């Protein structure tokens, strides 16, 4: 996985997020374009805080019906 920001939080690249979510990088770029997933730009590159991605996954979880 990628590096850490100045606060010690882990930063993931597009490839890292794609691997975690089992998507292609193209799918991550689509989510970013639609502003559906939180991201940051670092020197014109996309990066994702690990905590933000995990929170985003939890927020978008659909519970099983009873």
KELOLO-358526 format. One record per atom (N, C-alpha, C): residue number from 1; residue in one letter; atom name; x, y, z. Coordinates in steps of 0.1 Angstrom, whole numbers, plus 2048, in hexadecimal, padded with zeros to 3 digits. Layout:
BEGIN
+-----+------+------+-----+-----+-----+
! seq ! type ! atom !  c1 !  c2 !  c3 !
+-----+------+------+-----+-----+-----+
! NUM !    A !   CA !   X !   Y !   Z !
...
+-----+------+------+-----+-----+-----+
***
This chain:
BEGIN
+-----+------+------+-----+-----+-----+
! seq ! type ! atom !  c1 !  c2 !  c3 !
+-----+------+------+-----+-----+-----+
!   1 !    X !    N ! 808 ! 7F4 ! 800 !
!   1 !    X !   CA ! 800 ! 800 ! 800 !
!   1 !    X !    C ! 809 ! 80D ! 800 !
!   2 !    X !    N ! 803 ! 818 ! 7FD !
!   2 !    X !   CA ! 80A ! 824 ! 7FC !
!   2 !    X !    C ! 810 ! 82A ! 809 !
!   3 !    X !    N ! 814 ! 836 ! 809 !
!   3 !    X !   CA ! 81A ! 83C ! 815 !
!   3 !    X !    C ! 811 ! 842 ! 81F !
!   4 !    X !    N ! 816 ! 84B ! 826 !
!   4 !    X !   CA ! 80F ! 852 ! 831 !
!   4 !    X !    C ! 80F ! 861 ! 830 !
!   5 !    X !    N ! 805 ! 868 ! 835 !
!   5 !    X !   CA ! 805 ! 876 ! 834 !
!   5 !    X !    C ! 80C ! 87C ! 840 !
!   6 !    X !    N ! 80C ! 889 ! 841 !
!   6 !    X !   CA ! 814 ! 890 ! 84C !
!   6 !    X !    C ! 80F ! 88D ! 85A !
!   7 !    X !    N ! 803 ! 887 ! 85B !
!   7 !    X !   CA ! 7FD ! 884 ! 868 !
!   7 !    X !    C ! 7FE ! 875 ! 86B !
!   8 !    X !    N ! 805 ! 86E ! 862 !
!   8 !    X !   CA ! 807 ! 860 ! 864 !
!   8 !    X !    C ! 7FC ! 857 ! 85F !
!   9 !    X !    N ! 7F2 ! 85D ! 858 !
!   9 !    X !   CA ! 7E7 ! 855 ! 853 !
!   9 !    X !    C ! 7EB ! 84F ! 845 !
!  10 !    X !    N ! 7E7 ! 843 ! 843 !
!  10 !    X !   CA ! 7EB ! 83C ! 837 !
!  10 !    X !    C ! 7E4 ! 841 ! 82B !
!  11 !    X !    N ! 7EB ! 844 ! 821 !
!  11 !    X !   CA ! 7E6 ! 849 ! 814 !
!  11 !    X !    C ! 7E6 ! 83D ! 80A !
!  12 !    X !    N ! 7DB ! 83B ! 803 !
!  12 !    X !   CA ! 7DB ! 831 ! 7F9 !
!  12 !    X !    C ! 7DA ! 837 ! 7EB !
!  13 !    X !    N ! 7E0 ! 830 ! 7E1 !
!  13 !    X !   CA ! 7DF ! 834 ! 7D3 !
!  13 !    X !    C ! 7D3 ! 82F ! 7CD !
!  14 !    X !    N ! 7D0 ! 833 ! 7C1 !
!  14 !    X !   CA ! 7C5 ! 82D ! 7B9 !
!  14 !    X !    C ! 7C6 ! 81E ! 7B8 !
!  15 !    X !    N ! 7D2 ! 819 ! 7B6 !
!  15 !    X !   CA ! 7D4 ! 80B ! 7B5 !
!  15 !    X !    C ! 7D1 ! 804 ! 7C2 !
!  16 !    X !    N ! 7D6 ! 80A ! 7CD !
!  16 !    X !   CA ! 7D3 ! 804 ! 7DA !
!  16 !    X !    C ! 7C4 ! 803 ! 7DD !
!  17 !    X !    N ! 7BD ! 80E ! 7DA !
!  17 !    X !   CA ! 7AE ! 80E ! 7DD !
!  17 !    X !    C ! 7A7 ! 804 ! 7D3 !
!  18 !    X !    N ! 7AC ! 803 ! 7C7 !
!  18 !    X !   CA ! 7A6 ! 7FA ! 7BD !
!  18 !    X !    C ! 7A8 ! 7EC ! 7C2 !
!  19 !    X !    N ! 7B4 ! 7E9 ! 7C7 !
!  19 !    X !   CA ! 7B7 ! 7DB ! 7CC !
!  19 !    X !    C ! 7AE ! 7D8 ! 7D9 !
!  20 !    X !    N ! 7AD ! 7E2 ! 7E2 !
!  20 !    X !   CA ! 7A5 ! 7E0 ! 7EE !
!  20 !    X !    C ! 796 ! 7DD ! 7EA !
!  21 !    X !    N ! 791 ! 7E5 ! 7E1 !
!  21 !    X !   CA ! 783 ! 7E4 ! 7DD !
!  21 !    X !    C ! 780 ! 7DA ! 7D3 !
!  22 !    X !    N ! 78B ! 7D3 ! 7CE !
!  22 !    X !   CA ! 78A ! 7C9 ! 7C3 !
!  22 !    X !    C ! 783 ! 7CF ! 7B7 !
!  23 !    X !    N ! 788 ! 7DB ! 7B3 !
!  23 !    X !   CA ! 783 ! 7E2 ! 7A7 !
!  23 !    X !    C ! 790 ! 7E5 ! 79E !
!  24 !    X !    N ! 78D ! 7E9 ! 792 !
!  24 !    X !   CA ! 798 ! 7EE ! 789 !
!  24 !    X !    C ! 79B ! 7FC ! 78C !
!  25 !    X !    N ! 7A7 ! 801 ! 78A !
!  25 !    X !   CA ! 7A9 ! 80F ! 78D !
!  25 !    X !    C ! 7A0 ! 819 ! 785 !
!  26 !    X !    N ! 79B ! 814 ! 779 !
!  26 !    X !   CA ! 792 ! 81C ! 772 !
!  26 !    X !    C ! 785 ! 81F ! 77A !
!  27 !    X !    N ! 781 ! 815 ! 782 !
!  27 !    X !   CA ! 775 ! 816 ! 78A !
!  27 !    X !    C ! 777 ! 820 ! 795 !
!  28 !    X !    N ! 783 ! 821 ! 79B !
!  28 !    X !   CA ! 786 ! 82B ! 7A5 !
!  28 !    X !    C ! 786 ! 839 ! 79F !
!  29 !    X !    N ! 78C ! 83A ! 793 !
!  29 !    X !   CA ! 78C ! 847 ! 78D !
!  29 !    X !    C ! 77D ! 84C ! 78A !
!  30 !    X !    N ! 775 ! 843 ! 787 !
!  30 !    X !   CA ! 766 ! 846 ! 785 !
!  30 !    X !    C ! 760 ! 84B ! 792 !
!  31 !    X !    N ! 763 ! 844 ! 79D !
!  31 !    X !   CA ! 75E ! 848 ! 7AA !
!  31 !    X !    C ! 763 ! 856 ! 7AD !
!  32 !    X !    N ! 76F ! 859 ! 7AB !
!  32 !    X !   CA ! 775 ! 866 ! 7AE !
!  32 !    X !    C ! 76E ! 871 ! 7A5 !
!  33 !    X !    N ! 76D ! 86E ! 798 !
!  33 !    X !   CA ! 767 ! 877 ! 78F !
!  33 !    X !    C ! 759 ! 87B ! 793 !
!  34 !    X !    N ! 751 ! 871 ! 799 !
!  34 !    X !   CA ! 744 ! 874 ! 79D !
!  34 !    X !    C ! 744 ! 879 ! 7AC !
!  35 !    X !    N ! 750 ! 87A ! 7B2 !
!  35 !    X !   CA ! 751 ! 87F ! 7C0 !
!  35 !    X !    C ! 74A ! 876 ! 7C9 !
!  36 !    X !    N ! 74A ! 869 ! 7C7 !
!  36 !    X !   CA ! 743 ! 85F ! 7CF !
!  36 !    X !    C ! 74C ! 859 ! 7DA !
!  37 !    X !    N ! 759 ! 85B ! 7D9 !
!  37 !    X !   CA ! 763 ! 855 ! 7E2 !
!  37 !    X !    C ! 76C ! 861 ! 7E7 !
!  38 !    X !    N ! 76F ! 862 ! 7F4 !
!  38 !    X !   CA ! 778 ! 86D ! 7F8 !
!  38 !    X !    C ! 786 ! 86B ! 7F3 !
!  39 !    X !    N ! 78C ! 876 ! 7EF !
!  39 !    X !   CA ! 79A ! 875 ! 7EB !
!  39 !    X !    C ! 7A1 ! 882 ! 7ED !
!  40 !    X !    N ! 7AE ! 882 ! 7EC !
!  40 !    X !   CA ! 7B6 ! 88E ! 7EC !
!  40 !    X !    C ! 7C0 ! 88F ! 7E0 !
!  41 !    X !    N ! 7C4 ! 89A ! 7DD !
!  41 !    X !   CA ! 7CE ! 89C ! 7D2 !
!  41 !    X !    C ! 7DB ! 8A0 ! 7D8 !
!  42 !    X !    N ! 7E5 ! 898 ! 7D5 !
!  42 !    X !   CA ! 7F3 ! 89B ! 7DA !
!  42 !    X !    C ! 7FB ! 89C ! 7CD !
!  43 !    X !    N ! 800 ! 8A8 ! 7CB !
!  43 !    X !   CA ! 808 ! 8AB ! 7BF !
!  43 !    X !    C ! 801 ! 8A6 ! 7B2 !
!  44 !    X !    N ! 7F5 ! 8A9 ! 7B1 !
!  44 !    X !   CA ! 7EC ! 8A5 ! 7A6 !
!  44 !    X !    C ! 7EA ! 896 ! 7A4 !
!  45 !    X !    N ! 7EC ! 88F ! 7AF !
!  45 !    X !   CA ! 7EA ! 880 ! 7AF !
!  45 !    X !    C ! 7DF ! 87E ! 7B9 !
!  46 !    X !    N ! 7D7 ! 874 ! 7B6 !
!  46 !    X !   CA ! 7CC ! 870 ! 7BF !
!  46 !    X !    C ! 7D1 ! 867 ! 7CA !
!  47 !    X !    N ! 7CD ! 86A ! 7D6 !
!  47 !    X !   CA ! 7D0 ! 862 ! 7E2 !
!  47 !    X !    C ! 7C4 ! 861 ! 7EA !
!  48 !    X !    N ! 7C3 ! 856 ! 7F2 !
!  48 !    X !   CA ! 7B8 ! 854 ! 7FA !
!  48 !    X !    C ! 7BC ! 850 ! 808 !
!  49 !    X !    N ! 7B6 ! 857 ! 812 !
!  49 !    X !   CA ! 7B9 ! 853 ! 820 !
!  49 !    X !    C ! 7B3 ! 846 ! 823 !
!  50 !    X !    N ! 7BB ! 83D ! 828 !
!  50 !    X !   CA ! 7B6 ! 82F ! 82B !
!  50 !    X !    C ! 7A9 ! 830 ! 834 !
!  51 !    X !    N ! 7A9 ! 838 ! 83E !
!  51 !    X !   CA ! 79E ! 83A ! 847 !
!  51 !    X !    C ! 791 ! 83F ! 83F !
!  52 !    X !    N ! 793 ! 848 ! 836 !
!  52 !    X !   CA ! 788 ! 84C ! 82E !
!  52 !    X !    C ! 782 ! 841 ! 825 !
!  53 !    X !    N ! 78B ! 839 ! 81F !
!  53 !    X !   CA ! 786 ! 82E ! 817 !
!  53 !    X !    C ! 77E ! 824 ! 81F !
!  54 !    X !    N ! 784 ! 821 ! 82B !
!  54 !    X !   CA ! 77D ! 817 ! 833 !
!  54 !    X !    C ! 76F ! 81C ! 838 !
!  55 !    X !    N ! 76F ! 829 ! 83B !
!  55 !    X !   CA ! 762 ! 830 ! 840 !
!  55 !    X !    C ! 758 ! 830 ! 834 !
!  56 !    X !    N ! 75D ! 833 ! 828 !
!  56 !    X !   CA ! 755 ! 834 ! 81C !
!  56 !    X !    C ! 74F ! 826 ! 81A !
!  57 !    X !    N ! 756 ! 81C ! 81B !
!  57 !    X !   CA ! 751 ! 80E ! 819 !
!  57 !    X !    C ! 746 ! 80B ! 823 !
!  58 !    X !    N ! 749 ! 80E ! 830 !
!  58 !    X !   CA ! 73F ! 80C ! 83A !
!  58 !    X !    C ! 732 ! 814 ! 838 !
!  59 !    X !    N ! 733 ! 821 ! 833 !
!  59 !    X !   CA ! 728 ! 829 ! 831 !
!  59 !    X !    C ! 71F ! 824 ! 825 !
!  60 !    X !    N ! 726 ! 81D ! 81C !
!  60 !    X !   CA ! 71F ! 818 ! 810 !
!  60 !    X !    C ! 71B ! 809 ! 811 !
!  61 !    X !    N ! 71D ! 804 ! 81D !
!  61 !    X !   CA ! 719 ! 7F6 ! 81F !
!  61 !    X !    C ! 70A ! 7F4 ! 81F !
!  62 !    X !    N ! 705 ! 7EB ! 818 !
!  62 !    X !   CA ! 6F7 ! 7E8 ! 818 !
!  62 !    X !    C ! 6F4 ! 7DC ! 821 !
!  63 !    X !    N ! 6ED ! 7DE ! 82C !
!  63 !    X !   CA ! 6EA ! 7D3 ! 835 !
!  63 !    X !    C ! 6E1 ! 7C8 ! 82F !
!  64 !    X !    N ! 6E3 ! 7BC ! 833 !
!  64 !    X !   CA ! 6DB ! 7B1 ! 82E !
!  64 !    X !    C ! 6CD ! 7B3 ! 834 !
!  65 !    X !    N ! 6C3 ! 7AF ! 82C !
!  65 !    X !   CA ! 6B5 ! 7B1 ! 830 !
!  65 !    X !    C ! 6B2 ! 7A4 ! 838 !
!  66 !    X !    N ! 6A8 ! 7A6 ! 841 !
!  66 !    X !   CA ! 6A4 ! 79B ! 84A !
!  66 !    X !    C ! 699 ! 792 ! 843 !
+-----+------+------+-----+-----+-----+
***
